[in-house]
Amino acid sequence: MHNFLSLADVTDLDALIQAGLNAKASPFADQHLGKNKTIGLLFFNSSLRTRLSTQKAAQNLGLNVMMMNVGQDSWGLEMEEGVLMNGDKAEHIREAAAVMGRYCNILGIRAFADLKDRATDYREQVMHQFARYAQVPIVNLESATRHPLQSLADCITIEEAKTVARPKVVLTWLPHFKPLPQAVANSFSEWMNARANAGHVEFVITHPEGYDLAPEFKGNARVTHNRAEAFAGADFIYGKNWSSYTHYGQVLTQDSTWAVTMDDMAETNNGKFMHCLPVRRNLKVSDAVLDSPQSLVIEQAANREWSAQAVLREILKNPR
């Protein structure tokens, strides 16, 4: 593995999940891999779990870690080519990424969607420009369309918590009052479709009308607007809000009946509740669900350390 931008960079998903489980069992077994090497973590957006878990994973592997909030700790970066730089961006990505690549052996980048123009967001300019000019491996810490480290942690969590060989996994839309990106939902769908295609899970997506994901992410998943039907017999309920893809970046409904309650969870097969966090309590999901034994949100977040460690280990083991 060179870059980790999406599932497409993973050659053996089963092996990567197992690597995460191995890291959890023996966190410091591969400390020699990162000795005298440095990872730079660059944040265009706020972060809690991603920032801390990736830093911890890197340290477990013996890496030195540098972190920077782009635009606050650094100059604003211009991503477009051939522009007259007479605006608020003081440095071009060509120079900035090239210099960072000289300082660091790996770069982790976090840059959200603006939710203004779908074509712009979905071409993933920030990730691709860093990959083009840094000349070192790039790790996606959440981009406009994907959050693969979260999705790998989700796969690890499901593998640990499943009680049947082929669990039913449901991605359900949750209500929210402001538009949020599709990145987590896209990425979870991409990875769960891969697991479903390999026969490891049954995957269902449920959401109100108008919230279909992009076809390349929806894949072969069964999609239903009947949430009760989706929840029936489910082993895992993954809750997440996302704004509309077809009416890009818009909030089409705030229907509170889509919030997950214990009554909803009672329709499952003693299902476990998952959410990437942060979560707005009693708006998206009830206190009772989050605080119940059925909630996996803390273990899921803890597994972010092991997903990051599995990816960094793979990159360090196979340098170009």
JORABEL-V51893 format. One record per pair of residues at least 4 apart in sequence whose ideal C-beta (glycine too) atoms are under 7 Angstrom apart, sorted by the first residue. I is the first residue (numbers start at 1). J is the second residue. D is the distance in whole Angstrom. If there is no record, write none. Layout:
i:I j:J d:D
i:I j:J d:D
//
This chain:
i:1 j:9 d:6
i:1 j:314 d:4
i:1 j:315 d:6
i:1 j:318 d:6
i:2 j:137 d:5
i:2 j:320 d:6
i:3 j:9 d:6
i:3 j:131 d:6
i:3 j:137 d:6
i:3 j:138 d:5
i:4 j:9 d:5
i:4 j:139 d:5
i:4 j:140 d:6
i:4 j:148 d:6
i:4 j:311 d:5
i:4 j:315 d:7
i:5 j:9 d:6
i:5 j:127 d:6
i:5 j:138 d:7
i:5 j:140 d:5
i:6 j:140 d:7
i:6 j:146 d:5
i:6 j:148 d:6
i:7 j:148 d:6
i:7 j:190 d:5
i:7 j:191 d:6
i:7 j:194 d:6
i:10 j:16 d:6
i:12 j:16 d:6
i:13 j:17 d:6
i:13 j:194 d:6
i:14 j:18 d:6
i:15 j:19 d:6
i:16 j:20 d:7
i:16 j:152 d:7
i:16 j:310 d:6
i:16 j:314 d:7
i:17 j:21 d:7
i:17 j:155 d:5
i:17 j:156 d:6
i:17 j:159 d:6
i:18 j:22 d:6
i:19 j:23 d:6
i:19 j:310 d:4
i:19 j:313 d:6
i:19 j:314 d:7
i:20 j:24 d:7
i:20 j:152 d:7
i:20 j:156 d:5
i:20 j:306 d:4
i:20 j:307 d:5
i:20 j:310 d:4
i:21 j:25 d:7
i:21 j:156 d:6
i:22 j:26 d:6
i:23 j:27 d:6
i:23 j:306 d:5
i:23 j:309 d:4
i:23 j:310 d:6
i:23 j:313 d:7
i:24 j:306 d:4
i:27 j:60 d:5
i:28 j:60 d:6
i:30 j:61 d:6
i:30 j:313 d:5
i:31 j:61 d:6
i:31 j:62 d:4
i:32 j:62 d:6
i:33 j:61 d:5
i:33 j:62 d:6
i:33 j:313 d:6
i:33 j:316 d:4
i:33 j:317 d:6
i:34 j:58 d:7
i:34 j:61 d:4
i:34 j:62 d:4
i:34 j:63 d:4
i:34 j:316 d:6
i:35 j:62 d:5
i:37 j:63 d:6
i:37 j:64 d:7
i:37 j:105 d:4
i:38 j:63 d:7
i:38 j:64 d:4
i:38 j:66 d:6
i:38 j:103 d:7
i:38 j:104 d:5
i:38 j:105 d:6
i:39 j:58 d:5
i:39 j:63 d:5
i:39 j:65 d:6
i:39 j:104 d:6
i:39 j:105 d:7
i:39 j:106 d:4
i:39 j:108 d:6
i:40 j:66 d:5
i:40 j:100 d:6
i:40 j:103 d:7
i:40 j:104 d:4
i:40 j:107 d:5
i:41 j:51 d:7
i:41 j:54 d:6
i:41 j:55 d:7
i:41 j:65 d:7
i:41 j:67 d:5
i:41 j:108 d:5
i:41 j:141 d:7
i:42 j:68 d:5
i:42 j:70 d:5
i:42 j:107 d:6
i:42 j:108 d:7
i:42 j:109 d:5
i:43 j:47 d:6
i:43 j:51 d:7
i:43 j:69 d:5
i:43 j:70 d:7
i:43 j:110 d:5
i:44 j:70 d:5
i:44 j:110 d:6
i:44 j:111 d:4
i:44 j:126 d:7
i:45 j:110 d:6
i:45 j:111 d:7
i:45 j:112 d:5
i:47 j:51 d:4
i:47 j:110 d:6
i:48 j:52 d:7
i:49 j:53 d:5
i:49 j:277 d:6
i:49 j:301 d:5
i:49 j:304 d:5
i:50 j:54 d:6
i:50 j:110 d:6
i:50 j:141 d:5
i:50 j:142 d:6
i:50 j:149 d:7
i:51 j:55 d:6
i:51 j:67 d:7
i:52 j:56 d:6
i:53 j:57 d:6
i:53 j:304 d:4
i:53 j:305 d:4
i:53 j:308 d:5
i:54 j:58 d:6
i:54 j:108 d:6
i:54 j:141 d:6
i:54 j:308 d:5
i:55 j:59 d:6
i:55 j:65 d:5
i:55 j:67 d:7
i:56 j:60 d:6
i:56 j:305 d:5
i:57 j:61 d:7
i:57 j:305 d:5
i:57 j:308 d:4
i:57 j:309 d:4
i:57 j:312 d:6
i:58 j:63 d:4
i:58 j:65 d:5
i:58 j:312 d:6
i:59 j:63 d:7
i:59 j:65 d:6
i:60 j:309 d:6
i:61 j:309 d:6
i:61 j:312 d:6
i:61 j:313 d:6
i:61 j:316 d:7
i:66 j:104 d:7
i:68 j:73 d:5
i:68 j:74 d:6
i:69 j:73 d:5
i:70 j:74 d:5
i:70 j:77 d:6
i:71 j:76 d:5
i:75 j:90 d:4
i:75 j:91 d:4
i:76 j:88 d:6
i:76 j:89 d:4
i:76 j:90 d:6
i:77 j:89 d:6
i:77 j:91 d:6
i:77 j:93 d:5
i:77 j:96 d:5
i:78 j:83 d:6
i:78 j:85 d:6
i:78 j:89 d:4
i:78 j:91 d:7
i:78 j:92 d:5
i:78 j:93 d:7
i:79 j:93 d:5
i:79 j:125 d:5
i:79 j:126 d:6
i:79 j:129 d:5
i:85 j:89 d:6
i:85 j:92 d:7
i:91 j:95 d:6
i:91 j:96 d:5
i:92 j:96 d:7
i:93 j:97 d:5
i:93 j:129 d:5
i:93 j:133 d:6
i:94 j:98 d:6
i:94 j:133 d:5
i:95 j:99 d:6
i:96 j:100 d:6
i:97 j:101 d:6
i:97 j:129 d:7
i:97 j:130 d:5
i:97 j:133 d:4
i:97 j:134 d:4
i:98 j:102 d:7
i:98 j:133 d:5
i:98 j:134 d:7
i:99 j:103 d:7
i:100 j:104 d:6
i:100 j:107 d:6
i:100 j:134 d:6
i:101 j:107 d:7
i:101 j:134 d:4
i:101 j:135 d:5
i:101 j:136 d:5
i:104 j:136 d:6
i:105 j:136 d:6
i:106 j:136 d:6
i:106 j:137 d:5
i:106 j:139 d:6
i:106 j:312 d:7
i:106 j:315 d:6
i:107 j:130 d:6
i:107 j:134 d:5
i:107 j:136 d:6
i:107 j:138 d:5
i:108 j:139 d:4
i:108 j:141 d:5
i:109 j:126 d:6
i:109 j:127 d:6
i:109 j:130 d:5
i:109 j:138 d:6
i:109 j:140 d:7
i:109 j:141 d:6
i:110 j:141 d:4
i:110 j:142 d:5
i:111 j:126 d:4
i:111 j:143 d:6
i:111 j:144 d:7
i:112 j:142 d:7
i:112 j:144 d:6
i:112 j:181 d:6
i:113 j:121 d:4
i:113 j:144 d:4
i:113 j:181 d:4
i:113 j:183 d:7
i:114 j:121 d:6
i:115 j:121 d:7
i:115 j:179 d:5
i:115 j:181 d:6
i:115 j:243 d:6
i:115 j:249 d:3
i:116 j:249 d:7
i:117 j:121 d:7
i:118 j:122 d:6
i:118 j:248 d:4
i:119 j:123 d:6
i:121 j:144 d:4
i:121 j:145 d:7
i:122 j:144 d:7
i:122 j:145 d:6
i:124 j:128 d:6
i:124 j:143 d:6
i:124 j:144 d:6
i:124 j:145 d:6
i:125 j:129 d:6
i:126 j:130 d:7
i:126 j:143 d:7
i:127 j:131 d:6
i:127 j:138 d:7
i:127 j:140 d:6
i:127 j:143 d:5
i:128 j:132 d:6
i:129 j:133 d:6
i:130 j:134 d:5
i:130 j:138 d:5
i:131 j:138 d:5
i:134 j:138 d:6
i:137 j:315 d:5
i:139 j:311 d:6
i:140 j:146 d:6
i:140 j:148 d:5
i:141 j:149 d:7
i:142 j:147 d:4
i:142 j:183 d:6
i:143 j:183 d:6
i:144 j:181 d:7
i:144 j:183 d:7
i:145 j:182 d:7
i:145 j:183 d:6
i:145 j:186 d:5
i:146 j:183 d:6
i:146 j:186 d:6
i:146 j:187 d:4
i:147 j:151 d:6
i:147 j:183 d:5
i:147 j:184 d:5
i:147 j:187 d:5
i:148 j:152 d:6
i:148 j:187 d:6
i:149 j:153 d:7
i:149 j:304 d:7
i:149 j:307 d:5
i:149 j:308 d:6
i:149 j:311 d:7
i:150 j:154 d:6
i:150 j:184 d:6
i:150 j:187 d:6
i:150 j:276 d:5
i:150 j:304 d:7
i:151 j:155 d:7
i:151 j:187 d:4
i:151 j:188 d:5
i:151 j:191 d:4
i:152 j:156 d:7
i:152 j:307 d:4
i:152 j:310 d:7
i:152 j:311 d:7
i:153 j:157 d:6
i:153 j:300 d:6
i:153 j:303 d:4
i:153 j:304 d:5
i:153 j:307 d:4
i:154 j:158 d:6
i:154 j:188 d:6
i:154 j:191 d:7
i:154 j:274 d:7
i:154 j:300 d:7
i:155 j:159 d:6
i:155 j:191 d:6
i:155 j:195 d:7
i:156 j:160 d:6
i:156 j:303 d:5
i:156 j:306 d:6
i:156 j:307 d:6
i:157 j:161 d:6
i:157 j:274 d:7
i:157 j:296 d:6
i:157 j:299 d:6
i:157 j:300 d:5
i:157 j:303 d:5
i:158 j:162 d:6
i:158 j:167 d:7
i:158 j:169 d:7
i:158 j:236 d:6
i:161 j:272 d:6
i:161 j:296 d:6
i:162 j:167 d:5
i:162 j:235 d:7
i:164 j:235 d:6
i:166 j:199 d:7
i:166 j:200 d:7
i:166 j:201 d:6
i:166 j:202 d:6
i:167 j:201 d:6
i:167 j:235 d:4
i:167 j:236 d:6
i:168 j:202 d:5
i:168 j:204 d:7
i:168 j:233 d:6
i:168 j:234 d:5
i:168 j:235 d:5
i:169 j:192 d:6
i:169 j:201 d:5
i:169 j:202 d:7
i:169 j:203 d:5
i:169 j:235 d:7
i:169 j:236 d:5
i:169 j:238 d:7
i:170 j:204 d:5
i:170 j:206 d:6
i:170 j:230 d:5
i:170 j:231 d:6
i:170 j:234 d:5
i:170 j:236 d:7
i:170 j:237 d:5
i:170 j:238 d:7
i:171 j:185 d:6
i:171 j:188 d:6
i:171 j:189 d:6
i:171 j:205 d:5
i:171 j:238 d:5
i:171 j:240 d:7
i:172 j:206 d:5
i:172 j:227 d:6
i:172 j:230 d:7
i:172 j:237 d:6
i:172 j:238 d:7
i:172 j:239 d:5
i:172 j:260 d:7
i:173 j:206 d:7
i:173 j:207 d:4
i:173 j:208 d:6
i:173 j:211 d:5
i:173 j:241 d:6
i:173 j:242 d:7
i:173 j:258 d:6
i:174 j:239 d:5
i:174 j:240 d:6
i:174 j:241 d:5
i:174 j:258 d:6
i:174 j:259 d:6
i:174 j:260 d:7
i:174 j:284 d:4
i:174 j:285 d:7
i:175 j:241 d:7
i:175 j:254 d:5
i:175 j:255 d:6
i:175 j:256 d:6
i:175 j:258 d:5
i:175 j:259 d:6
i:175 j:283 d:7
i:175 j:284 d:6
i:176 j:180 d:6
i:176 j:241 d:4
i:176 j:283 d:7
i:176 j:284 d:7
i:177 j:254 d:6
i:178 j:251 d:7
i:179 j:243 d:4
i:179 j:249 d:5
i:179 j:250 d:6
i:179 j:251 d:5
i:180 j:241 d:5
i:180 j:242 d:6
i:180 j:243 d:6
i:181 j:242 d:7
i:182 j:186 d:5
i:182 j:213 d:6
i:182 j:242 d:4
i:182 j:243 d:7
i:182 j:245 d:6
i:183 j:187 d:6
i:184 j:188 d:6
i:184 j:240 d:5
i:184 j:276 d:5
i:185 j:189 d:6
i:185 j:213 d:6
i:185 j:240 d:5
i:185 j:242 d:4
i:186 j:190 d:6
i:186 j:213 d:6
i:186 j:214 d:7
i:186 j:217 d:4
i:187 j:191 d:6
i:188 j:192 d:6
i:188 j:238 d:6
i:189 j:193 d:6
i:189 j:205 d:6
i:189 j:213 d:6
i:189 j:217 d:5
i:189 j:218 d:6
i:189 j:219 d:6
i:189 j:221 d:6
i:190 j:194 d:7
i:190 j:217 d:5
i:191 j:195 d:7
i:192 j:196 d:6
i:192 j:201 d:6
i:192 j:203 d:4
i:193 j:197 d:6
i:193 j:203 d:6
i:193 j:219 d:4
i:193 j:220 d:6
i:193 j:221 d:6
i:194 j:198 d:7
i:195 j:200 d:4
i:195 j:201 d:5
i:196 j:201 d:5
i:196 j:202 d:7
i:196 j:203 d:4
i:196 j:220 d:7
i:197 j:220 d:7
i:203 j:221 d:5
i:204 j:221 d:7
i:204 j:222 d:5
i:204 j:224 d:7
i:204 j:230 d:5
i:205 j:218 d:7
i:205 j:221 d:5
i:205 j:223 d:5
i:206 j:224 d:5
i:206 j:225 d:7
i:206 j:227 d:5
i:206 j:230 d:4
i:207 j:211 d:4
i:207 j:225 d:7
i:208 j:225 d:6
i:208 j:253 d:5
i:208 j:255 d:6
i:208 j:258 d:7
i:209 j:225 d:6
i:210 j:244 d:5
i:210 j:246 d:6
i:210 j:247 d:6
i:210 j:252 d:4
i:211 j:242 d:7
i:211 j:244 d:6
i:211 j:252 d:7
i:212 j:218 d:7
i:212 j:245 d:6
i:212 j:246 d:6
i:213 j:217 d:5
i:213 j:218 d:5
i:213 j:245 d:6
i:214 j:218 d:7
i:214 j:245 d:5
i:218 j:223 d:7
i:224 j:229 d:6
i:224 j:230 d:5
i:226 j:230 d:7
i:227 j:231 d:6
i:227 j:258 d:7
i:228 j:232 d:7
i:228 j:267 d:6
i:230 j:234 d:7
i:231 j:237 d:7
i:231 j:264 d:6
i:231 j:267 d:5
i:231 j:268 d:6
i:232 j:267 d:6
i:233 j:268 d:7
i:233 j:269 d:5
i:234 j:268 d:4
i:234 j:269 d:6
i:234 j:271 d:5
i:235 j:269 d:5
i:235 j:271 d:5
i:236 j:271 d:6
i:236 j:272 d:5
i:236 j:274 d:6
i:237 j:260 d:7
i:237 j:265 d:7
i:237 j:268 d:6
i:237 j:271 d:5
i:237 j:273 d:5
i:237 j:274 d:7
i:238 j:274 d:5
i:239 j:260 d:5
i:239 j:273 d:7
i:239 j:275 d:5
i:239 j:284 d:6
i:239 j:285 d:6
i:240 j:275 d:7
i:240 j:276 d:7
i:241 j:284 d:6
i:243 j:249 d:5
i:243 j:250 d:6
i:243 j:251 d:6
i:244 j:248 d:7
i:244 j:250 d:5
i:244 j:252 d:5
i:247 j:252 d:6
i:259 j:283 d:7
i:259 j:284 d:6
i:259 j:285 d:6
i:259 j:286 d:7
i:260 j:264 d:5
i:260 j:265 d:7
i:260 j:273 d:7
i:260 j:285 d:4
i:260 j:286 d:7
i:260 j:289 d:6
i:261 j:286 d:5
i:261 j:289 d:6
i:262 j:266 d:6
i:262 j:286 d:7
i:262 j:288 d:5
i:262 j:289 d:6
i:262 j:292 d:7
i:265 j:271 d:6
i:265 j:273 d:6
i:265 j:289 d:6
i:265 j:294 d:6
i:271 j:294 d:7
i:272 j:294 d:5
i:272 j:296 d:5
i:273 j:285 d:7
i:273 j:289 d:5
i:273 j:294 d:5
i:273 j:295 d:5
i:273 j:296 d:7
i:274 j:296 d:5
i:274 j:297 d:7
i:274 j:300 d:6
i:275 j:279 d:5
i:275 j:285 d:7
i:275 j:297 d:5
i:277 j:297 d:6
i:277 j:301 d:6
i:279 j:284 d:6
i:279 j:285 d:6
i:280 j:284 d:5
i:281 j:287 d:6
i:281 j:290 d:6
i:282 j:286 d:6
i:282 j:287 d:6
i:285 j:289 d:5
i:285 j:290 d:6
i:287 j:291 d:6
i:288 j:292 d:6
i:289 j:294 d:7
i:289 j:295 d:6
i:290 j:295 d:5
i:290 j:297 d:6
i:291 j:295 d:7
i:296 j:300 d:5
i:297 j:301 d:6
i:298 j:302 d:6
i:299 j:303 d:6
i:303 j:307 d:6
i:304 j:308 d:6
i:305 j:309 d:6
i:306 j:310 d:6
i:307 j:311 d:7
i:308 j:312 d:6
i:309 j:313 d:6
i:310 j:314 d:7
i:311 j:315 d:7
i:312 j:316 d:6
i:313 j:317 d:6
i:314 j:318 d:7
//
